[in-house]
Structure formats: structure tokens, C-alpha cells
Amino acid sequence: MRDAPAEATKLSELTTHQKKSGFAAWLGWFFDGLDLHLYTLVATVFVAELLVVPEADPSVPLYGSWIQAAFLLGWALGGAFFGVIGDRLGRSRTLVLTILTYALFTGLSFFAQTWWQLMIFRFLAALGIGGEWAVGASLLSETWPKKWRPWIAAVLQCAVNFGILAAIAAVFLLQQIPGYQPRWVFLIGVLPAFVTLWIRKEVPETEEWSAEKGKQAAPSMSGLFGADIRRTTFIASLLCAISLTGHWCFMFWQQAFIRNHPEVVARSLDKASVVSTALFCVIAASVVGNFASGWAAMRFGYRRALAGFFGAYFLLMGLTFLPFVTKLTFLPPWSLAATYGLYAAVGFCQGVFGLFTMALPPLFPTLLRTTGAGFSYNIGRIFAAVGTVFFGIFAKPSDFSAVLLYASFLFLPAAVLAMWLPIEEATS
């Protein structure tokens, strides 16, 4: 057998196959994060450019939310579609297909001339990004020892964070070039395509998948609703739907909020720099949160760790945006510096999503693993897409604080649902 025994306790005891699988998944997630946030960094200015209107025009957040909704919808469908492909074709080969998909269509976004063209390209790119999550998670759950899973989840989630930081750095560097245009950033999204050459050559299929594939054909997606696992499918899907809706409302609308922060407006600060700084605070803190959530899962179990982090997400989002909504004299709006700090605190809570990486796949049978993990996690993108548009319709162009405050309440039912999840505990 190529896989090391589950008792492996240090890196030197892992096989070359395990290390290559881990690195391939890490690279896939890194470029996920890169391609994922290239749009959010230039959304306002690029959509305004495509619409040929000022950035403050009410149509900008409306169409911007439709584009983001299409992206989240594509993410959900991609998770389900490539999940099925991954259970039939294999983890390694499907990983290659997902990366090629999001690299190609992110690059094609450079050529968009209208908002609906950009929406189509973002939708198609999202198919690959959504599929890569399920495939990468299943790849590692089938090759790495069980006791390592919370830490592997943290490392994988950090890959997304580092990809987002790379996107921030890339946009910053491009902005220094004379004649810079927002559409240039999408050309960076082509880079992941070159990684697939190495993955196809060096990363074999997992033995667990190969063994099961030899015994029987992969069941259809309807198998997720069989009597034995439909309760698991329902709870996992609902949990992901609620939590990801709240999360993506924050991730998308926080940049619109910070651009119109009272201090930014009063001091005429450079909005692009403020947005980049705010996102850096969120992502840098989330790296720490990834490992904190991994520690919490090891110490208290997945259920309690998920519930605790979702509860903290609710409290910190409320604390961040409540002063801007109520305008109470005894609770004045936070300064820009304080808002950066609170953004970092919210970012720390985002480490919770790393726990889904290793917690969800083992809930499903081997030949339904990427299908089940992809469906339950990415179905949340559909609800997040609806939520993004819903909040975008009711948001005021110069004040997104109420939108973000109301979105924070979604983490309360998420915390409750986490305790019902029939999850395989990391402490067991």
C-alpha cells in the first residue's frame, strides 16, 4: 500500500503520496483564494466602469450583487457537478479539471465589455472553484491520518487565505503601473492552469477510492437522500446554507461599508487603499483563526468548536456594525482604526469554515464522498447568492451597516445546528 498507517505522528512518517496529495490540495485552495477575491477587490470600480456610471450610482451595488450572486450560484452547482465527477473519475483527475475551469474563465473576465458578460464568466469560473473544494477535501480525508485532520483543515484554509493575500498584493502592484485598469487583475487568474501539469503527472488516485471503485459503480446523487444518510445530508446542507449566507454577506458588503466609513469620507482617504487594508486585516486574522479552530476541535470536538465560533461570529459582527446603525450617543461609531481591529476579530472567527474541510467528507460513503461534501457545503452558495442580492436591493448606496448587522443574526441558528450535526469528532 502507498498510504502510511494512520498511526503516523510526524511528517517523516508520511509517504511521498500523502505529501504530494497534501501539496496538490494546498495549491488548488491557494489559487481558489486568489481567483475568488480578484473580483471583490475591484467590484465597485469595475462594475461602475462597465455600466459607464459613477461609483456612487445606485445601480453599481445592484448589478454588483447580481454578479456576485451568479458567482455563488456557480460555486454551488460546481460543487455538486464536480462532486459527482470526482466520485466517478477520481480525485486527482477531477482536481485538474476544476483548476483548469476556474483559471480559464477568470482569465476570460478580462475581456468582459458589459456587466452581464462579466456575470457569465464569473459564474463559469465559480463552477471550478466550488468543485475544487469537495475534491481536495476528499483527497486528503482519504490519504491523511484521522488525528491530523483538524490541523490539515487549518493548513488548507490558510492556503485560501494566502491566496487572498496574494490577490491583494497583486492588485496593489498593478495599481502602481501607469494606465492601470481594473480588468487587468483577471489575467492573474490564468496562472493556476500551469499547476495542473504537475498534479496530473505526480498525484495518483487514492487507494480507498480505487478499491471501492473496483467493487461497485458510484451511486447517483439521489443516494444522498437514502434512508440511511438523508438526515445527515439535510442537517449539513442547512448548516452550510445559513452560515455561508451570513459569511458572504460580510465578505462582499464589508468593502462597500468601509469605502463609505465616516472617517474615510471626512478625510477623503484613498478608498482602494482602505479596502485593501481592511481585507488584509480580515484575512491575516483568519489565518490565526484557522489554527485556533483546529485546536478547539481537538480539545472540545467539532460540534462545540463550530457552535462556539459561530456564536463569536454573531457577537463580533454585531459589535462592529451596531454603532453605525443606531447612532446612539453612548455608543458612537468606531474610528477607522478601531473598525480595522474589529474586522480582524471577525476574520479570526472565519477559521470556523476550515473545520468543514475534514469534518464533512467522512460523513458520507466513499463513492458518495465528494458528491456529499460538495453538495452539502456548496448548496449554501445558492442561499448565499439569494441573500447577497436580497441585501443588495435593500442596501443604501452610502450605508451598508444595517445590511451587515442583520446578516450577523444568521450565525445564531448556525450555532444551534452545529450541535445537531452527526459529525465524526476529532477527539475520538
C-alpha positions in Angstrom: 0.0 0.0 0.0 1.2 3.5 -0.7 -0.5 5.2 2.2 1.2 5.4 5.6 -0.6 3.8 8.5 -3.0 6.1 10.4 -0.6 6.0 13.4 1.8 8.4 11.7 2.7 11.1 14.2 5.2 13.2 12.3 6.0 14.4 8.8 8.9 12.0 8.3 6.4 9.1 8.7 4.2 10.2 5.9 4.6 8.7 2.4 5.5 10.7 -0.7 2.0 10.0 -2.0 0.5 11.7 1.1 2.8 14.7 0.8 2.1 15.2 -2.8 -1.7 14.9 -2.3 -1.4 17.5 0.5 0.6 19.9 -1.6 -1.7 19.5 -4.6 -4.8 20.2 -2.5 -3.0 23.2 -0.9 -2.1 24.7 -4.3 -5.7 24.2 -5.5 -7.0 26.0 -2.5 -4.4 28.7 -2.7 -5.4 29.6 -6.3 -9.1 29.2 -5.2 -8.5 32.1 -2.8 -6.6 34.1 -5.5 -9.3 33.8 -8.2 -12.0 34.1 -5.7 -11.2 37.6 -4.5 -9.8 39.2 -7.6 -13.3 40.4 -8.3 -14.3 41.5 -4.8 -11.2 43.8 -4.8 -12.3 45.7 -7.9 -16.0 45.0 -7.9 -17.3 48.6 -7.3 -14.9 50.4 -9.7 -15.1 47.7 -12.4 -18.9 47.4 -12.4 -19.2 51.2 -12.5 -16.8 51.2 -15.5 -18.9 48.5 -17.3 -22.1 50.4 -16.6 -20.5 53.8 -17.5 -21.8 55.4 -14.3 -20.2 56.9 -11.2 -19.2 54.5 -8.4 -21.8 56.1 -6.1 -24.7 55.3 -8.6 -27.3 53.0 -7.0 -27.1 50.7 -10.0 -23.5 49.7 -9.1 -24.3 47.7 -5.9 -27.4 46.3 -7.5 -25.6 44.8 -10.5 -22.5 44.1 -8.5 -24.7 41.9 -6.2 -26.2 40.1 -9.2 -22.7 39.3 -10.4 -21.7 38.0 -7.0 -24.9 36.0 -6.8 -24.2 34.4 -10.1 -20.7 33.5 -8.8 -22.1 31.9 -5.6 -24.7 30.0 -7.6 -22.0 28.7 -9.9 -20.0 27.8 -6.8 -22.9 25.7 -5.5 -23.6 24.0 -8.8 -19.9 23.3 -9.4 -19.6 21.7 -6.0 -22.4 19.3 -6.9 -21.4 18.7 -10.5 -17.7 18.1 -9.9 -18.6 16.2 -6.8 -20.3 13.6 -8.9 -17.4 13.7 -11.4 -14.9 13.2 -8.6 -16.7 10.1 -7.4 -16.7 8.6 -10.9 -13.5 9.8 -12.5 -11.3 10.0 -9.4 -9.9 12.7 -7.1 -6.7 13.6 -8.9 -8.1 13.9 -12.4 -11.1 15.9 -11.3 -8.9 18.2 -9.3 -7.1 19.0 -12.6 -10.4 19.7 -14.3 -11.7 22.1 -11.6 -8.5 24.2 -11.6 -8.5 24.5 -15.4 -12.1 25.6 -15.3 -11.6 28.5 -12.8 -8.3 29.5 -14.4 -9.7 29.8 -17.9 -12.9 31.7 -17.0 -11.2 34.1 -14.6 -8.8 35.0 -17.3 -11.6 35.5 -19.8 -13.2 38.0 -17.4 -10.5 40.4 -18.7 -12.5 40.6 -22.0 -15.9 41.5 -20.5 -17.4 44.6 -22.0 -20.8 44.5 -20.2 -21.9 43.6 -16.7 -23.7 40.5 -17.9 -20.7 39.2 -19.8 -18.7 39.5 -16.5 -21.5 37.7 -14.7 -21.3 34.8 -17.1 -17.6 34.5 -16.8 -17.7 34.7 -13.0 -20.5 32.0 -13.0 -18.4 29.6 -15.1 -15.2 30.3 -13.1 -17.2 29.5 -9.9 -18.1 26.1 -11.2 -14.4 25.1 -10.9 -13.8 26.8 -7.6 -16.8 25.1 -6.0 -15.8 21.7 -7.4 -12.2 22.0 -6.2 -13.3 22.3 -2.5 -15.0 19.0 -2.5 -12.4 17.1 -4.5 -9.5 18.5 -2.4 -11.2 17.8 0.9 -12.0 14.2 -0.1 -8.4 13.7 -1.5 -6.9 14.5 1.9 -9.6 12.8 4.0 -8.7 9.5 2.2 -4.9 9.9 2.5 -4.0 11.6 5.8 -4.4 10.2 9.3 -7.6 10.9 11.1 -5.8 12.6 14.1 -4.2 15.1 11.7 -7.4 16.3 10.1 -8.2 19.4 12.2 -4.6 20.7 11.6 -4.8 19.7 7.9 -8.0 21.6 7.7 -6.3 24.7 9.2 -3.4 24.4 6.7 -5.8 24.1 3.8 -7.9 27.0 4.9 -4.7 29.0 5.2 -4.0 28.3 1.6 -7.2 30.2 0.7 -6.1 33.0 3.0 -2.7 33.2 1.4 -4.3 33.2 -2.0 -6.5 36.1 -1.0 -3.4 38.0 0.4 -1.7 37.2 -2.9 -4.7 38.8 -4.7 -4.4 41.9 -2.5 -0.7 42.2 -3.3 -1.2 41.6 -7.0 -3.9 44.3 -7.2 -1.7 46.7 -5.2 1.3 46.2 -7.6 -0.9 46.5 -10.7 -2.3 49.8 -9.3 1.2 51.2 -9.4 1.5 50.7 -13.1 0.7 53.9 -15.2 -2.6 53.5 -17.1 -3.8 50.8 -14.7 -7.2 49.3 -15.5 -9.2 47.2 -13.1 -9.7 44.5 -15.7 -6.0 43.7 -15.7 -6.4 41.8 -12.4 -8.2 38.9 -14.1 -5.2 38.0 -16.1 -3.5 36.9 -12.9 -6.2 34.2 -12.6 -4.8 32.3 -15.5 -1.7 31.2 -13.5 -3.3 28.2 -11.8 -3.6 26.4 -15.1 0.2 25.7 -15.1 -0.1 23.8 -11.8 -2.3 21.2 -13.3 0.6 19.8 -15.4 2.4 18.8 -12.2 -0.8 17.4 -10.5 -1.7 15.2 -13.5 1.8 13.7 -13.5 2.7 13.4 -9.8 -0.6 12.9 -7.9 -2.1 9.4 -8.2 -5.7 8.4 -7.2 -6.3 7.4 -3.6 -6.2 3.7 -2.7 -9.5 4.0 -0.9 -11.3 5.4 -3.9 -9.6 2.9 -6.3 -10.6 -0.1 -4.1 -14.2 1.0 -3.8 -14.4 1.9 -7.5 -13.3 -1.7 -8.3 -16.1 -3.2 -6.3 -19.1 -1.1 -7.4 -20.2 1.8 -9.5 -20.6 5.2 -7.8 -24.2 5.8 -6.8 -26.2 8.7 -8.2 -26.7 12.0 -6.3 -30.1 10.6 -5.2 -28.1 8.4 -2.9 -27.6 11.4 -0.6 -31.3 11.2 0.2 -31.4 7.5 1.1 -32.9 6.5 4.4 -29.5 5.9 6.0 -27.9 9.3 5.3 -30.6 11.8 4.3 -30.8 13.3 7.8 -27.1 13.9 7.7 -27.4 15.5 4.2 -30.3 17.7 5.4 -28.6 19.0 8.6 -25.2 19.5 6.9 -26.8 21.4 4.0 -28.9 23.6 6.2 -25.9 24.4 8.4 -23.8 25.4 5.5 -26.5 27.3 3.8 -27.2 29.5 6.8 -23.6 30.1 7.9 -22.3 30.8 4.4 -25.0 33.3 3.7 -24.0 35.3 6.7 -20.3 34.9 5.9 -20.6 36.0 2.3 -22.8 39.0 3.1 -19.9 40.1 5.3 -17.2 39.3 2.8 -18.9 41.1 -0.1 -20.6 44.1 1.6 -17.8 44.9 4.0 -15.8 46.5 1.3 -18.8 48.7 0.3 -19.2 49.7 4.0 -15.5 50.5 4.6 -15.4 52.7 1.5 -18.1 54.9 3.0 -16.8 54.9 6.6 -17.4 58.4 8.1 -13.7 58.9 8.6 -12.8 57.8 5.1 -15.4 60.3 3.7 -14.4 63.1 6.1 -10.7 62.8 5.4 -11.0 62.0 1.7 -8.8 58.9 2.1 -7.9 56.7 -0.8 -10.7 54.2 -0.9 -8.8 51.5 -2.8 -6.1 51.5 -0.1 -8.7 51.4 2.7 -10.4 48.4 1.1 -7.2 46.5 0.7 -6.1 47.3 4.3 -9.5 46.2 5.7 -9.4 42.9 3.7 -5.8 42.3 4.8 -6.9 42.6 8.5 -9.7 40.1 7.9 -7.6 37.6 6.1 -4.4 37.8 8.3 -6.5 37.3 11.4 -8.4 34.4 9.8 -5.0 32.6 9.4 -4.7 32.6 13.2 -8.4 31.6 13.5 -7.8 28.6 11.3 -5.4 27.1 13.8 -7.4 28.2 16.8 -10.5 26.4 15.4 -8.3 23.3 14.8 -7.2 23.4 18.4 -10.8 23.9 19.5 -11.9 20.8 17.5 -9.1 18.7 19.1 -9.9 20.0 22.6 -13.7 20.1 22.5 -14.8 18.3 19.4 -16.1 19.5 16.1 -19.6 20.3 17.2 -18.7 22.5 20.1 -15.9 24.2 18.2 -18.3 25.0 15.3 -21.0 26.3 17.7 -18.5 28.4 19.7 -17.0 30.1 16.6 -20.4 30.8 15.0 -21.6 32.4 18.3 -18.5 34.6 18.3 -19.0 35.5 14.7 -22.5 36.8 15.6 -21.3 38.8 18.6 -18.4 40.4 16.8 -20.3 41.3 13.6 -23.0 42.9 15.8 -20.4 44.8 17.8 -18.8 46.1 14.7 -21.8 47.5 12.9 -24.4 48.2 15.6 -22.9 51.7 16.4 -23.2 52.8 12.8 -26.9 51.8 12.7 -28.2 53.1 16.0 -26.2 56.3 16.1 -26.5 56.2 19.9 -24.7 58.9 21.8 -23.2 56.5 24.3 -22.1 54.1 21.5 -20.6 56.4 18.9 -19.4 55.0 15.5 -16.0 53.3 15.7 -12.9 55.1 14.4 -11.4 53.7 11.2 -8.5 52.2 13.2 -11.0 50.5 15.6 -13.0 49.2 12.7 -9.9 47.6 11.2 -9.4 45.9 14.6 -12.9 44.7 14.7 -12.6 43.4 11.1 -9.7 41.4 12.3 -11.7 40.0 15.1 -14.4 38.9 12.7 -11.7 37.5 10.4 -10.5 35.3 13.3 -13.9 33.7 13.5 -13.8 32.8 9.9 -11.4 30.0 10.9 -14.6 28.0 11.6 -15.0 27.3 7.9 -11.8 25.3 7.8 -13.4 22.7 10.1 -15.9 21.8 7.4 -13.0 20.6 5.2 -12.2 17.5 7.2 -15.4 17.1 9.2 -17.9 16.8 6.3 -16.3 14.2 3.9 -16.2 11.3 6.4 -19.9 11.7 7.0 -20.6 10.1 3.6 -19.7 6.7 2.0 -16.5 6.6 -0.1 -18.3 6.7 -3.5 -20.6 9.5 -2.4 -17.9 11.4 -0.6 -17.1 14.3 -3.0 -20.8 14.3 -4.0 -22.0 14.6 -0.4 -19.3 17.0 0.8 -19.7 19.1 -2.4 -23.5 19.2 -2.3 -23.9 19.9 1.4 -21.2 22.6 1.6 -21.8 24.3 -1.7 -25.6 24.2 -1.6 -25.1 27.1 0.9 -23.8 29.1 -2.0 -27.3 29.2 -3.6 -28.7 30.6 -0.4 -25.8 33.0 -0.1 -26.4 34.1 -3.7 -30.1 34.9 -2.9 -29.0 36.6 0.3 -26.4 38.8 -1.4 -29.0 40.0 -3.9 -31.6 40.5 -1.3 -29.4 42.6 0.9 -28.1 44.5 -2.2 -31.6 45.5 -3.1 -32.4 47.0 0.3 -28.9 48.5 1.0 -28.4 52.2 0.8 -25.6 53.2 -1.5 -23.8 55.1 1.3 -24.7 52.9 4.3 -24.3 49.2 4.5 -24.1 48.9 8.2 -27.8 47.7 8.7 -27.3 45.0 6.0 -24.2 43.7 7.8 -25.8 43.9 11.2 -28.9 41.9 10.2 -26.7 39.4 8.4 -24.9 38.7 11.7 -28.1 37.1 13.2 -27.7 34.2 10.8 -24.9 32.8 12.9 -27.2 32.2 15.8 -29.2 29.3 14.2 -25.9 28.1 12.7 -24.5 27.7 16.2 -27.6 25.6 17.2 -27.5 23.4 14.1 -23.8 22.7 14.6 -24.7 20.8 17.8 -27.1 18.6 15.9 -24.6 17.6 13.2 -23.8 13.8 13.4 -20.2 14.5 12.9 -17.1 12.3 13.4 -15.3 14.0 16.3 -11.6 14.8 16.1 -11.3 13.9 19.8 -12.5 10.4 19.4 
